[in-house]
Amino acid sequence: MTCLPSLHKMAGMNDLKQDDTFRVVVAGGGAAGFFAAITCAESLPDSRVDLYESGETLLENVLASGRGRGNISHDGFDPEKAFLFYPRGGDSLAPSFRRWRTVDTIDWFESRGVRLIRDPDGRIFPRSGDAVTVRDCLLDEARRAGIRIHTSCGLSAVHALSRGFAVTFSDGSRTLCDRLLLATGYSRSLDGILRTFGHTVVPRYSTLFALHTSDPRAGHLEGVNVDPVSVRVDGQALAAQEGPVMVADGCFTGPAILKLSSWGSSLFQALKYQCRLSISWLPDRKLGQLVSELEQQPASVLNRLPAGVVMSVLAGCGLSEDAADLTETVRRHAASVAAGLLDDPYVIDGMVPDSEAVPSGGVRLDEVDPSTMASLKCPGLFFAGGILDLYGLSGGFNLQSAWTTGWVAGKSMGQDILTV
């Protein structure tokens, strides 16, 4: 294991801990940090738990989830199939997901008065439709557990002692603790601290993003919302994704695009977000079937799609979208139009991070014990949430991983104390 030698003689540190109270410092005031702090404080009622947040706002990732509705999890998630929902890290953290599942998250919140509803697609929200309900529940539980909360107080330096840690914060304050949990989300400012403890840091990159286009045909699509469509990256092995797609401000977005960006985040980064996005506007149709429909009943097909989609496809086929008899134009060119509807390419020239984006990168998962979230490099150091090289699909999976890793870390930090 890699740790700094004992630093008990550091100036001003000897007087910071004057009793034998078991102390835990949680760095990070998001979902994972709060859940870990609450779990730890409830498991060790005689301990002191301090939570530090570098910003002024607590639980920002909770407030942003579900576009403000509070998408806390996803129903029916099977830990044995985590790889289907977590493009990065699902397999590695399967032991954690077995310890704290979606049903546990649901029970935890509902037992504390947060009534939940399930959307048809499996996303779970508070019945209030407001993420503030979830935030307030967590704040109430933290206060009830006696957690001391500090805002505008980020990590500045951490040193490992022979037992525990000496921690310095951005406001100049310092403390000693027996256990340290890093749940800050990944930031390059933490690289030095993480590497000091022997951890390998995976570089950060975006995982959920809209795709920007300057393709002139995309002007026809502004404001359209089509469900379902199938999207893929032309010429790449990345699997196509299906679902709703919206176009706004020159960007393709919506669940299908976000799933594509999640699974293909490293590919998009390698391509520098320059590629061709191919869209099948009618993914339930085969080419021959669609040609026949367009020859026989073109209006019935065209009426299924927004006018902007039809105009854009016609422009891509080199046909005039201003034809006096649109249905006759489509009938005469049924093969070309059918091909365009099933494989409609647009030039992508950049990306715009989604408001719920969870950047990848951070601590390598093979350097963390997934059954405890303890560092395999430094005793007493734990991790949870976005500081790990872990991310899931949109729809509540990233908050579920925050609850799971937070609970496992919180439960584990004093386990050796309880078993003595």
C-alpha positions in Angstrom: 0.0 0.0 0.0 1.2 3.5 -0.8 0.9 6.3 1.9 2.9 9.1 3.2 4.9 8.5 6.3 3.6 9.7 9.7 3.2 13.4 9.8 2.1 13.8 13.5 4.7 16.6 13.9 3.1 18.9 11.3 2.9 22.4 12.8 -0.4 23.1 14.4 -1.9 19.6 13.9 -1.3 18.1 17.3 -4.0 20.2 19.0 -6.7 19.6 16.4 -8.0 16.4 17.9 -8.0 16.4 21.7 -10.2 13.4 22.5 -10.7 9.9 21.3 -13.9 10.5 19.4 -14.0 8.6 16.1 -14.0 11.3 13.4 -15.0 11.1 9.8 -14.5 13.8 7.2 -16.7 13.6 4.1 -15.5 15.9 1.3 -18.3 16.6 -1.2 -21.8 17.9 -0.6 -23.6 16.0 -3.4 -25.7 12.9 -3.3 -22.9 10.5 -2.6 -21.4 12.6 0.1 -24.6 13.2 2.0 -25.7 9.6 1.7 -22.4 8.4 3.0 -22.3 10.9 5.8 -25.9 10.0 6.9 -25.2 6.2 6.7 -21.9 6.6 8.7 -23.4 8.8 11.4 -26.4 6.4 11.8 -24.1 3.4 12.0 -21.7 5.1 14.5 -23.9 7.3 16.6 -21.0 8.2 19.0 -18.8 9.4 16.1 -18.3 12.9 14.7 -19.1 13.3 11.0 -18.2 16.5 9.2 -19.2 17.2 5.6 -17.4 19.8 3.6 -18.6 21.3 0.3 -16.4 23.6 -1.8 -19.3 25.6 -3.2 -22.2 27.5 -1.6 -25.0 25.1 -2.8 -25.5 21.7 -1.3 -26.8 18.7 -3.3 -26.5 20.4 -6.7 -26.5 17.1 -8.6 -29.8 16.2 -6.9 -31.4 19.5 -7.8 -30.3 19.2 -11.5 -31.5 15.6 -11.9 -34.5 14.9 -14.1 -34.5 18.5 -15.3 -35.3 19.6 -11.8 -37.9 16.9 -11.1 -35.5 14.8 -9.1 -34.9 11.6 -11.1 -33.5 9.7 -8.1 -33.2 6.2 -9.6 -34.4 3.7 -12.2 -36.9 1.0 -11.4 -36.1 -2.7 -12.3 -32.3 -2.2 -12.4 -30.7 -5.7 -12.0 -27.2 -5.5 -10.4 -26.2 -8.6 -12.3 -26.7 -6.7 -15.5 -25.1 -3.4 -14.5 -23.0 -3.5 -17.6 -26.1 -2.8 -19.6 -26.7 0.6 -17.8 -23.2 1.7 -17.0 -21.0 2.2 -20.0 -18.1 2.5 -17.7 -17.7 0.7 -14.3 -20.8 -1.4 -14.2 -19.0 -4.7 -14.0 -16.4 -3.5 -11.5 -19.0 -2.2 -9.0 -21.5 -5.1 -9.2 -20.6 -6.1 -5.6 -21.6 -2.6 -4.5 -24.9 -2.7 -6.4 -25.7 -6.0 -4.8 -25.3 -4.4 -1.3 -27.5 -1.4 -2.1 -30.1 -1.8 -4.8 -32.8 0.4 -6.4 -35.4 -1.1 -4.1 -33.3 0.0 -1.1 -33.1 3.5 -2.4 -36.9 3.6 -2.9 -37.5 2.2 0.6 -35.1 4.6 2.2 -36.8 7.7 0.8 -40.4 6.5 1.2 -39.7 5.5 4.8 -38.7 9.1 5.4 -41.8 10.6 3.9 -40.8 11.1 0.3 -43.6 9.7 -1.9 -42.3 8.4 -5.2 -43.8 7.7 -8.6 -42.5 5.7 -11.5 -42.7 6.9 -15.1 -43.6 4.4 -17.8 -39.9 4.3 -18.9 -38.8 3.3 -15.4 -37.5 6.6 -14.1 -38.3 7.3 -10.4 -39.3 10.7 -9.2 -40.7 12.3 -6.1 -44.5 12.6 -6.4 -44.1 16.4 -5.8 -42.3 16.6 -9.2 -39.6 18.8 -7.5 -36.0 17.8 -6.7 -36.2 20.1 -3.7 -38.2 17.5 -2.0 -35.3 15.0 -2.2 -32.8 17.7 -1.2 -34.8 18.7 1.9 -35.2 15.1 3.0 -31.4 14.6 2.8 -30.7 17.9 4.7 -33.3 16.9 7.4 -31.7 13.5 7.8 -28.2 14.9 8.0 -29.3 17.4 10.7 -31.1 14.6 12.6 -27.9 12.5 12.5 -25.9 15.3 13.9 -23.7 15.9 10.9 -21.8 19.1 10.9 -22.0 20.8 7.5 -19.5 23.3 6.1 -20.0 25.1 2.8 -17.5 27.2 0.7 -14.9 24.9 2.2 -13.1 22.7 -0.4 -10.1 20.4 0.0 -6.7 22.1 -0.2 -4.3 19.5 1.1 -4.5 16.0 2.7 -1.7 14.2 4.4 -1.8 10.6 5.7 -0.7 10.1 9.3 0.2 6.8 11.0 -3.5 6.7 11.9 -5.9 8.8 10.0 -5.4 12.1 8.1 -4.6 15.7 8.5 -6.8 17.8 6.2 -6.5 21.4 5.2 -9.3 23.3 3.6 -9.6 26.2 1.2 -10.6 28.6 3.9 -7.4 27.9 5.9 -9.1 25.7 8.5 -7.6 22.3 9.4 -8.7 19.1 11.1 -7.7 15.6 11.9 -9.8 12.5 11.1 -9.8 8.8 11.4 -11.5 8.2 8.1 -11.6 10.3 5.0 -14.2 9.9 2.2 -13.7 11.7 -1.1 -17.1 12.2 -2.8 -16.3 15.5 -4.5 -16.8 14.5 -8.1 -13.7 14.4 -10.2 -11.7 17.6 -10.7 -8.1 18.0 -12.0 -7.4 20.0 -8.9 -7.6 16.7 -7.0 -5.0 15.0 -9.2 -2.1 15.8 -6.9 -3.9 14.6 -3.8 -5.0 11.3 -5.4 -1.5 10.6 -6.9 0.0 11.3 -3.5 -1.9 8.3 -2.2 -0.7 6.2 -5.1 -3.9 6.3 -7.1 -4.1 6.4 -10.9 -6.3 9.1 -12.3 -8.2 8.5 -15.6 -8.4 11.7 -17.6 -11.8 13.4 -17.6 -14.0 13.5 -20.6 -17.7 14.2 -21.3 -20.2 11.4 -21.3 -23.6 12.9 -21.9 -23.9 15.5 -24.6 -25.9 16.9 -27.4 -24.4 16.9 -30.9 -24.0 20.2 -32.7 -24.4 20.6 -36.4 -23.9 23.3 -38.9 -25.4 21.2 -41.7 -27.6 23.5 -43.8 -30.3 20.9 -44.0 -30.7 20.8 -40.2 -32.4 24.2 -40.4 -35.5 22.4 -41.5 -35.4 20.3 -38.3 -35.3 23.1 -35.7 -37.9 22.4 -33.1 -38.9 18.9 -34.2 -39.4 16.0 -31.7 -39.6 12.5 -33.2 -40.1 9.3 -31.3 -38.8 6.8 -32.0 -35.8 7.2 -34.3 -32.6 5.2 -34.5 -29.2 7.1 -34.5 -25.7 5.9 -35.2 -22.3 7.3 -36.1 -21.7 6.7 -39.8 -18.7 4.4 -40.5 -18.1 3.4 -36.9 -18.8 0.1 -35.0 -20.6 1.9 -32.2 -24.1 0.3 -31.8 -27.1 2.3 -32.9 -29.4 3.7 -30.2 -33.2 4.1 -30.4 -35.5 6.6 -28.7 -36.8 10.2 -29.0 -34.7 12.8 -30.7 -35.2 16.6 -30.5 -33.5 19.4 -32.5 -33.0 22.7 -30.8 -30.4 25.5 -31.3 -28.6 23.6 -34.0 -28.2 20.5 -31.7 -29.5 17.0 -31.9 -30.5 15.9 -28.4 -32.9 13.7 -26.5 -32.7 10.2 -25.0 -31.4 8.5 -28.2 -28.6 11.0 -28.6 -27.7 10.9 -24.9 -27.5 7.1 -25.0 -25.3 7.2 -28.1 -23.0 9.8 -26.4 -22.8 7.6 -23.3 -21.8 4.5 -25.0 -19.6 6.3 -27.5 -18.0 9.0 -25.3 -14.5 7.8 -25.9 -15.1 7.4 -29.6 -16.5 10.9 -29.9 -13.6 12.3 -28.0 -11.1 10.4 -30.4 -13.0 11.9 -33.4 -12.8 15.3 -31.8 -16.6 15.4 -32.1 -16.3 15.6 -35.9 -18.4 12.9 -37.6 -21.5 12.1 -39.5 -24.7 11.3 -37.6 -27.0 8.9 -39.5 -30.7 9.0 -38.5 -33.4 6.5 -39.4 -36.6 8.4 -39.0 -38.7 5.2 -39.4 -36.7 2.5 -37.6 -39.6 0.1 -37.7 -39.6 0.0 -41.5 -37.5 -2.1 -44.0 -36.3 -0.4 -47.2 -38.4 -2.6 -49.6 -41.5 -2.2 -47.4 -41.1 1.6 -47.2 -40.5 2.0 -51.0 -43.8 0.1 -51.6 -45.7 2.3 -49.1 -44.3 5.5 -50.6 -45.3 4.3 -54.1 -48.8 3.4 -53.1 -49.8 5.7 -50.2 -47.1 8.4 -49.8 -49.4 10.7 -47.8 -49.9 8.1 -45.0 -46.1 7.9 -44.6 -45.4 11.6 -44.8 -48.1 12.4 -42.2 -46.3 10.3 -39.6 -43.4 12.7 -39.6 -43.0 16.4 -38.9 -42.9 18.6 -42.1 -39.3 19.7 -41.2 -38.1 16.1 -41.4 -39.7 15.6 -44.8 -38.3 18.8 -46.1 -34.8 17.9 -44.9 -34.9 14.4 -46.4 -36.1 15.8 -49.7 -33.3 18.3 -49.7 -30.8 15.5 -49.0 -32.2 13.6 -52.0 -31.7 16.6 -54.2 -35.5 17.1 -54.6 -37.3 20.3 -54.4 -39.2 20.7 -51.1 -41.3 23.4 -52.7 -42.9 21.0 -55.2 -46.5 21.9 -55.8 -47.6 18.2 -55.5 -45.4 16.9 -52.7 -47.0 13.4 -52.6 -46.5 13.0 -56.3 -42.8 14.0 -56.1 -42.3 11.4 -53.3 -44.2 8.8 -55.3 -42.0 9.3 -58.3 -38.8 9.1 -56.2 -39.9 6.6 -53.7 -36.7 4.6 -53.7 -34.5 7.7 -53.0 -36.9 9.1 -50.4 -37.2 5.7 -48.6 -33.4 5.5 -48.5 -33.2 9.0 -47.1 -35.8 8.4 -44.4 -33.9 5.3 -43.2 -30.4 6.6 -43.5 -30.3 10.4 -43.2 -26.8 11.8 -42.6 -25.9 15.1 -40.9 -22.4 16.6 -40.4 -21.6 16.9 -36.7 -19.0 19.6 -35.8 -19.1 19.7 -32.0 -20.9 18.8 -28.8 -22.7 20.6 -26.0 -22.7 18.9 -22.5 -26.1 18.0 -21.2 -27.2 19.7 -18.0 -27.2 16.3 -16.3 -23.9 15.3 -17.7 -21.7 13.1 -15.4 -18.1 13.4 -16.7 -16.1 10.3 -16.9 -12.6 10.1 -15.4 -11.3 9.9 -11.9 -10.0 7.1 -9.6 -9.5 3.8 -11.4 -12.0 1.3 -10.1 -9.5 -1.5 -9.9 -7.8 0.5 -7.1 -10.9 0.5 -5.0 -12.5 -2.4 -3.1 -16.1 -2.5 -4.5 -17.5 -4.3 -1.5 -16.4 -1.4 0.9 -15.4 1.5 -1.4 -12.1 1.6 0.5 -8.9 2.6 -1.2 -6.6 -0.3 -2.0 -3.7 2.1 -1.8 -4.2 3.9 1.5 -5.9 2.6 4.7 -8.7 4.8 5.9 -9.4 6.4 2.6 -12.7 5.8 0.9 -14.4 7.0 -2.4 -18.0 7.5 -3.6 -19.8 9.0 -6.5 -18.4 11.0 -9.3 -14.8 11.0 -8.2 -14.7 7.4 -9.5 -14.2 6.5 -13.1 -17.9 5.5 -13.4 -20.9 6.7 -15.2 -24.3 5.4 -16.2 -26.9 6.2 -18.8 -29.4 9.0 -18.2 -32.6 8.1 -16.4 -31.5 7.9 -12.8 -28.6 5.5 -13.0 -26.0 8.0 -12.0 -27.8 9.1 -8.9 -28.4 5.4 -8.1 -24.6 4.8 -8.3 -24.2 7.8 -5.9 -26.6 6.3 -3.4 -25.0 2.9 -3.7 -21.4 3.9 -3.4 -22.2 6.4 -0.7 -24.1 3.9 1.4 -21.5 1.2 1.0 -18.7 3.6 1.9 -20.7 5.1 4.8 -21.4 1.6 6.2 -17.9 0.5 5.8 -15.9 3.4 7.3 -16.5 2.3 10.8 -17.0 -1.4 10.3 -13.6 -2.3 11.8 -14.5 -0.2 14.9 -17.8 -2.0 15.3 -16.2 -5.5 15.0 -13.5 -4.9 17.5 
